């Protein structure tokens, strides 16, 4: 079989080349300068990772696969992020370390894995084509003999992705004084805001004080027990009236498709954690290949990838591709996968945005993303085949919050002309408050027509007990008040009594139930920079899981009613936020629709 070379210099079967190759005339990739610069060490590390994934051990796979997935490959990925930038100004040292690692470390690893009995990969191309066609046909049934990653495995892989990205972020800050200054300025601004408004004092009283005295975990468990009884039907209370709350088949179908795009924006590692089709790991070595496979698009339809980390300003990673099924150009935004992204998340103070108010950090990021990607997107609309296409924005978590605001910006400022603009946000936090003047005299704020149109064209999704869609300054203050109410009683309880409640040997005392109920009724006075933000969407699809059966039920909810909920304390409040969990829930819901 003829061979060629992939991006890392490793041989790739000629039959596979059509999957990874992109037309140089239509594809653009914006990467960090240190990624573009030659580095023997980076090349060696990249080849080592590629070689590591070529073997599929059948003998002692329960040892060799976890060793590769959770130890060797993450270590190589971390080294690839950390070492080359630090040795950028010392090419001789870079080359020397590359040779040492290749001889003393990578060669033995490669030797061991190459001699493990492994599957014949001669049919890799046909498997890849089958998986590609399965996505294009919107099949949710998984391929035979394929076991998708477990929830624990997905969580570990997601955690590894965040650690690797965070370490790269830290290196970028350490080598870029301007970026470091922006970090410190943002954190200083947040601290000043918390101190000036008194929110910092509320959090200290509700979180720091019990934590230092060993009561915080007890308080969280007690509040969880109370919420499970008092707030069990919160999704029912938020449901839209009439057919709007039940006619949600189309949003689920669209959500199933575009959640894949939102996951793909994270890159290779997160895509691996969410795979539900049998794809050779060798085919997922680059972001280009992984995006093409996971989104089910043709190579020539992936037009633009932005993955630059070493600039003076942090811009969310994103990609632009063509979706011919919906006749749209799609912009997919990455969620929080770095410390820079987390800093944007916590900048939740309100600022003016499109005649209303919005989350400061995400509103600024929406402006920055369009500044980078806008020209490329409008250039695509000039192509003859794409002139009549619409524009879709999607993302998960932070990417969803930015997508919702960019959707509004596109409508209000007509950034893509009069084309239809739609948005699909998965796990978006509350980011927007339509606080314009009351023009209709009904006592409610009336946003401009274009803002209302943008909200009508946006659909949001919440998975079960995911905490992120409820995180705003208002909800965090509300949660702090509930925790403080619990702590005011538990601080007078003996440790043994709290221990029995924590391990469910004793019931939560009625006085704590009463204290939490009274705290929930008290509305705290708004502080500067706070407003009752909502998810700016026509409908929020809340996917609730039945604990006993494992089945999902979807509810079409009102965004304003959803925003009235407090953060639900649950052991899966963070794991439910993972992209893989959203994909699985939408898979199940789509299967139910098809089975009707």
PAZAGU-356955 format. One record per residue (C-alpha): x, y, z. Coordinates in steps of 0.05 Angstrom, whole numbers, padded with zeros to 5 digits, always signed. Example, Ala and Ser with C-alpha at 12.3 -4.5 7.8 and 13.67 -1.06 7.14 Angstrom:
! PAZAGU-356955
+00246-00090+00156 +00273-00021+00143 
! end
This chain:
! PAZAGU-356955
+00000+00000+00000 +00027+00068-00018 +00045+00115+00039 +00050+00189+00049 +00065+00233+00110 +00017+00265+00158 +00026+00332+00193 +00071+00301+00245 +00115+00267+00194 +00089+00197+00209 +00070+00151+00152 -00004+00147+00136 -00037+00098+00088 -00054+00130+00022 -00126+00105+00028 -00135+00151+00089 -00107+00215+00060 -00173+00240+00033 -00201+00243+00104 -00148+00290+00132 -00128+00331+00072 -00160+00399+00064 -00157+00443+00003 -00103+00495+00014 -00143+00545-00025 -00205+00540+00020 -00178+00522+00089 -00146+00570+00138 -00116+00554+00206 -00095+00606+00256 -00048+00575+00307 +00000+00599+00359 +00066+00624+00333 +00105+00573+00374 +00064+00517+00341 +00083+00543+00272 +00157+00552+00289 +00202+00491+00277 +00218+00450+00339 +00252+00381+00336 +00227+00368+00406 +00154+00382+00387 +00161+00338+00325 +00190+00282+00366 +00134+00287+00418 +00081+00289+00364 +00109+00228+00329 +00113+00191+00395 +00039+00205+00409 +00020+00182+00338 +00061+00118+00345 +00030+00105+00412 -00040+00103+00382 -00023+00057+00324 -00028-00007+00365 -00094-00035+00390 -00073-00087+00441 -00116-00149+00447 -00071-00182+00499 -00073-00150+00569 -00113-00092+00539 -00141-00076+00608 -00069-00056+00627 -00040-00027+00564 -00100+00015+00541 -00110+00053+00607 -00034+00062+00612 -00034+00094+00544 -00098+00134+00553 -00088+00162+00623 -00012+00162+00633 +00032+00160+00571 -00010+00201+00523 -00029+00257+00573 +00044+00261+00594 +00067+00269+00522 +00012+00320+00509 +00033+00360+00570 +00106+00359+00550 +00087+00381+00480 +00052+00441+00509 +00104+00460+00561 +00174+00444+00536 +00179+00473+00465 +00156+00544+00485 +00206+00545+00543 +00262+00524+00497 +00242+00570+00440 +00304+00613+00448 +00351+00554+00454 +00345+00512+00390 +00407+00471+00406 +00379+00449+00473 +00313+00434+00440 +00347+00389+00389 +00390+00355+00441 +00331+00338+00487 +00292+00313+00427 +00347+00263+00410 +00354+00240+00482 +00279+00228+00491 +00274+00193+00424 +00330+00144+00442 +00322+00132+00516 +00246+00137+00526 +00204+00136+00463 +00240+00080+00427 +00228+00030+00484 +00155+00051+00489 +00146+00044+00415 +00181-00024+00415 +00135-00050+00470 +00070-00026+00438 +00091-00049+00369 +00101-00120+00395 +00034-00124+00431 -00014-00167+00391 -00059-00117+00355 -00116-00114+00307 -00104-00111+00233 -00115-00040+00211 -00120-00054+00137 -00194-00037+00138 -00186+00028+00177 -00208+00068+00116 -00273+00030+00108 -00288+00037+00183 -00276+00111+00178 -00322+00118+00119 -00377+00078+00154 -00374+00123+00215 -00374+00185+00171 -00435+00161+00133 -00470+00141+00198 -00467+00213+00223 -00489+00241+00157 -00551+00196+00159 -00564+00218+00231 -00561+00147+00257 -00559+00142+00332 -00548+00067+00335 -00476+00053+00352 -00433+00008+00308 -00428-00066+00326 -00376-00088+00378 -00364-00016+00399 -00367+00006+00471 -00371+00081+00481 -00329+00113+00536 -00358+00105+00606 -00379+00167+00645 -00318+00159+00690 -00271+00152+00630 -00302+00213+00597 -00295+00254+00661 -00221+00234+00667 -00206+00250+00595 -00242+00317+00602 -00202+00332+00665 -00137+00314+00629 -00156+00361+00572 -00167+00418+00621 -00101+00405+00658 -00061+00403+00593 -00095+00466+00567 -00087+00502+00634 -00013+00486+00637 -00004+00513+00566 -00043+00575+00587 +00003+00586+00646 +00064+00579+00602 +00034+00629+00553 +00022+00679+00610 +00092+00669+00638 +00123+00684+00570 +00077+00743+00553 +00079+00802+00602 +00019+00836+00568 -00024+00774+00577 -00001+00768+00649 -00021+00840+00662 -00090+00826+00634 -00098+00767+00681 -00079+00808+00742 -00122+00866+00720 -00183+00820+00711 -00173+00787+00779 -00161+00854+00813 -00224+00882+00782 -00264+00822+00807 -00236+00827+00877 -00251+00902+00880 -00322+00888+00856 -00334+00835+00909 -00306+00880+00964 -00344+00942+00942 -00411+00909+00935 -00407+00864+00996 -00416+00801+00955 -00347+00778+00977 -00369+00784+01050 -00432+00742+01036 -00389+00687+01004 -00340+00689+01061 -00395+00681+01112 -00430+00625+01074 -00369+00587+01047 -00303+00606+01078 -00324+00607+01151 -00356+00538+01152 -00300+00510+01109 -00246+00532+01158 -00287+00502+01215 -00300+00436+01179 -00375+00444+01168 -00378+00461+01094 -00387+00391+01067 -00441+00377+01119 -00477+00441+01100 -00475+00423+01026 -00502+00354+01039 -00558+00381+01083 -00578+00432+01031 -00577+00378+00978 -00626+00336+01020 -00672+00396+01029 -00671+00415+00955 -00686+00344+00933 -00751+00349+00971 -00769+00422+00960 -00744+00433+00889 -00755+00364+00857 -00806+00392+00808 -00769+00456+00790 -00766+00436+00716 -00842+00427+00716 -00852+00497+00746 -00808+00527+00692 -00844+00492+00634 -00875+00535+00580 -00950+00534+00574 -00986+00501+00516 -00953+00469+00456 -00889+00510+00465 -00871+00466+00524 -00885+00400+00490 -00872+00410+00415 -00797+00402+00421 -00781+00347+00371 -00747+00396+00323 -00703+00428+00376 -00681+00359+00399 -00664+00337+00328 -00624+00401+00316 -00592+00396+00385 -00569+00325+00370 -00533+00350+00308 -00502+00414+00333 -00481+00388+00401 -00429+00349+00362 -00403+00414+00333 -00399+00445+00402 -00359+00385+00427 -00314+00387+00367 -00295+00459+00383 -00257+00432+00444 -00209+00392+00402 -00183+00320+00398 -00183+00301+00472 -00255+00321+00486 -00279+00289+00421 -00247+00223+00444 -00286+00227+00509 -00352+00234+00471 -00344+00185+00414 -00404+00141+00400 -00379+00111+00335 -00322+00063+00323 -00265+00104+00296 -00192+00084+00297 -00156+00128+00347 -00102+00137+00294 -00153+00178+00254 -00161+00228+00312 -00090+00254+00317 -00105+00325+00293 -00161+00375+00307 -00177+00377+00232 -00189+00302+00227 -00227+00299+00293 -00273+00356+00274 -00288+00327+00206 -00305+00258+00235 -00345+00281+00295 -00386+00332+00257 -00397+00286+00198 -00375+00336+00146 -00332+00331+00084 -00259+00354+00090 -00270+00411+00041 -00327+00439+00084 -00281+00454+00143 -00258+00524+00125 -00226+00557+00185 -00196+00537+00252 -00172+00587+00305 -00128+00557+00360 -00080+00613+00377 -00059+00618+00450 +00002+00662+00451 -00029+00729+00432 -00035+00789+00478 -00110+00776+00483 -00145+00711+00498 -00194+00691+00443 -00237+00629+00448 -00216+00573+00402 -00267+00564+00346 -00277+00536+00277 -00321+00552+00217 -00350+00499+00172 -00406+00490+00121 -00468+00450+00140 -00504+00434+00075 -00561+00398+00110 -00584+00463+00143 -00556+00506+00087 -00515+00546+00137 -00446+00568+00154 -00432+00546+00226 -00388+00579+00277 -00372+00532+00335 -00341+00562+00398 -00301+00525+00451 -00322+00527+00523 -00279+00535+00586 -00216+00493+00577 -00164+00540+00607 -00152+00588+00664 -00163+00646+00617 -00232+00619+00601 -00247+00611+00675 -00228+00684+00687 -00279+00704+00633 -00332+00661+00668 -00325+00697+00735 -00330+00767+00705 -00405+00765+00712 -00416+00839+00725 -00466+00873+00678 -00445+00919+00622 -00482+00954+00566 -00491+00909+00505 -00538+00918+00445 -00584+00967+00481 -00590+00921+00542 -00544+00891+00595 -00500+00829+00589 -00447+00788+00625 -00384+00831+00620 -00333+00777+00606 -00375+00741+00554 -00399+00805+00520 -00327+00827+00511 -00309+00758+00484 -00367+00760+00434 -00338+00825+00408 -00268+00796+00405 -00289+00732+00370 -00325+00770+00315 -00265+00816+00307 -00223+00755+00291 -00273+00711+00253 -00322+00761+00223 -00282+00777+00160 -00271+00703+00144 -00345+00687+00153 -00369+00744+00109 -00318+00724+00057 -00349+00655+00055 -00418+00685+00043 -00390+00715-00022 -00379+00646-00052 -00431+00631-00104 -00455+00567-00072 -00461+00600-00003 -00495+00666-00019 -00563+00641+00002 -00539+00604+00064 -00556+00624+00135 -00511+00631+00195 -00512+00586+00257 -00473+00597+00321 -00463+00542+00372 -00422+00525+00433 -00420+00492+00501 -00412+00525+00569 -00372+00589+00561 -00377+00579+00485 -00453+00575+00491 -00456+00639+00532 -00414+00676+00481 -00454+00645+00424 -00520+00671+00453 -00492+00742+00458 -00460+00739+00390 -00527+00717+00362 -00558+00781+00391 -00500+00823+00364 -00509+00793+00294 -00582+00812+00294 -00576+00882+00323 -00515+00903+00283 -00533+00861+00221 -00463+00832+00219 -00482+00783+00164 -00533+00826+00129 -00605+00802+00127 -00589+00728+00128 -00623+00684+00179 -00581+00676+00242 -00595+00620+00291 -00562+00598+00356 -00558+00532+00394 -00528+00539+00463 -00512+00479+00506 -00505+00492+00581 -00502+00568+00573 -00499+00610+00637 -00548+00668+00645 -00516+00723+00604 -00568+00775+00584 -00619+00823+00613 -00668+00859+00567 -00672+00923+00607 -00697+00973+00555 -00752+01023+00569 -00824+01001+00577 -00855+01019+00510 -00919+00978+00516 -00939+01002+00585 -00946+00933+00614 -00893+00946+00667 -00842+00900+00635 -00779+00921+00597 -00786+00918+00521 -00722+00901+00483 -00715+00926+00412 -00748+00885+00357 -00681+00859+00333 -00664+00834+00403 -00731+00799+00408 -00719+00768+00340 -00650+00743+00362 -00680+00711+00425 -00734+00678+00382 -00679+00646+00339 -00640+00618+00398 -00650+00550+00431 -00615+00530+00496 -00605+00462+00529 -00595+00440+00601 -00575+00370+00622 -00607+00346+00686 -00571+00376+00747 -00519+00416+00710 -00502+00476+00753 -00472+00523+00700 -00539+00546+00669 -00558+00575+00736 -00493+00611+00753 -00501+00686+00757 -00487+00738+00811 -00559+00735+00832 -00562+00659+00838 -00494+00655+00873 -00518+00706+00925 -00583+00666+00932 -00543+00602+00943 -00498+00637+00994 -00560+00658+01033 -00586+00587+01036 -00518+00559+01058 -00513+00613+01111 -00582+00594+01137 -00560+00522+01143 -00494+00542+01176 -00529+00586+01228 -00559+00522+01257 -00504+00471+01243 -00452+00514+01279 -00489+00498+01344 -00492+00423+01330 -00443+00371+01354 -00397+00340+01302 -00428+00271+01315 -00498+00297+01300 -00474+00328+01234 -00438+00263+01217 -00501+00223+01226 -00540+00270+01180 -00484+00270+01128 -00485+00194+01125 -00561+00192+01127 -00566+00157+01195 -00609+00216+01218 -00659+00261+01185 -00648+00335+01172 -00678+00372+01232 -00744+00410+01216 -00714+00476+01240 -00663+00473+01183 -00719+00461+01133 -00755+00522+01161 -00693+00565+01161 -00678+00548+01087 -00751+00561+01067 -00750+00630+01100 -00683+00647+01068 -00710+00627+01000 -00768+00676+01007 -00723+00735+01023 -00700+00773+00962 -00634+00808+00973 -00626+00879+00948 -00590+00884+00882 -00519+00909+00884 -00482+00950+00832 -00467+00909+00770 -00521+00858+00786 -00584+00846+00747 -00632+00788+00738 -00598+00757+00678 -00630+00702+00637 -00609+00655+00582 -00630+00694+00519 -00668+00638+00485 -00739+00626+00460 -00741+00559+00494 -00695+00522+00542 -00696+00447+00531 -00687+00417+00600 -00667+00343+00595 -00684+00308+00660 -00661+00237+00676 -00702+00186+00713 -00656+00159+00766 -00691+00091+00768 -00700+00076+00694 -00643+00118+00666 -00690+00146+00613 -00692+00219+00594 -00752+00265+00588 -00747+00333+00556 -00785+00396+00576 -00791+00461+00539 -00780+00514+00592 -00785+00589+00597 -00718+00623+00604 -00743+00674+00656 -00773+00618+00698 -00709+00578+00693 -00669+00638+00719 -00711+00640+00783 -00682+00573+00804 -00625+00568+00854 -00563+00527+00839 -00583+00455+00856 -00531+00423+00901 -00520+00353+00874 -00462+00304+00870 -00468+00305+00794 -00476+00381+00786 -00408+00384+00751 -00406+00317+00715 -00474+00333+00684 -00439+00392+00651 -00392+00350+00608 -00404+00353+00533 -00407+00277+00530 -00467+00278+00578 -00505+00326+00533 -00491+00283+00472 -00515+00220+00508 -00579+00253+00531 -00595+00279+00462 -00580+00210+00433 -00631+00178+00478 -00683+00232+00465 -00675+00227+00390 -00682+00152+00394 -00749+00162+00429 -00772+00209+00374 -00752+00160+00319 -00788+00104+00356 -00854+00142+00357 
! end
